[in-house]
Amino acid sequence: MHAMTATPSDTAPPHPYASLTPDLVLDALASVGLYGDGRLMALGSYENRVYQVALEDGSRVVVKFYRPGRWSQAQIEEEHAFALELAAAEVPVVAPLMLQGRSLHQHAGFGFAVSPWRGGRMPELDDFEVLEWLGRYLARIHNVGAQRPFEQRPRLDAQSFGQEPRDWLLSQQIIPLDQQSAWHAACDEALELIASDAYPSSATGQFVLKDANAIRLHGDCHPGNVLWTPVDDAGQGGPHFVDLDDARMGPAVQDLWMLLSGDRRQRALQLSTLLDGYEQLRAFDRRELALIEPLRTLRLIHYSAWLARRWSDPIFPINFPWFGSSDYWRGQVGMLREQIEAMREEPLTA
């Protein structure tokens, strides 16, 4: 039985985007003085709704409708201020447009922002030159991010990304009974390990997540949030970063580890190349390498709770049909066990 068919979310009110029609999108743009020619295309986004819209003057913009209730107005405005600060420092991010003196607008119960359209594709992360380039730009993001803290946006920590999602999943009876005890035990063991100093660290001593120096981060720097354009003869092109929706306070390594893939040797080579670029512009605390596997583990737990919390939104069952089954949770148990072993190994080095 698919576990999600029996959860309380099925009796929840209509999902927040039920009223977000193409006409409403165009009306929202018109309210800030931008007039679409009727052509719009939904872009890949689950947490929010994002559209590419062609305007009457032939240009294109991207309009993002924030999921109601996720962030406060102050938190969204702080995200925008960070993006605009990065853009002012000539860091290649896609920042919101200031329209009528504001970056965040309201229409028909939705907060929305408009940004310029930028093309590109995911970077080739098996190309070491690309990785070194990304390392330099991440250092530039962090140089700006370290100048002041977020006041409104949260910190990445084991409580919000691990303990709270675990407790919520168990309280909502999301996990099928045949996998619940195994998942609960694996999750508890992983979180106990993260909260302790049991996993090895560098020769300088133990280094746990709560001790890490926190700066303003992109927060969700996976390859899909980096767009790459070919470099022309004038040297124009390269990466630009999109979607700071998950920007928060946390350790610098959070913005590096999601760009790593493959076996341990491959990841070590990729990490070394990223840091070669990064350290040209900013010092990196190598003790943070001990946080890679704990951060990966927290993301695994948080991701399951995120899917469950969004299940009343029809786009989720369509795009994640495998979620909620016993097989899914059996796989999660296996991955948590793998992460427990990974956290007990020597950290990745570069």
Summary of the structure (lengths in Angstrom):
residues: 350
radius of gyration: 21.1
end to end distance: 45.0
largest distance: 61.0
contacts: 1074
relative contact order: 0.15
helix: 45%
strand: 14%
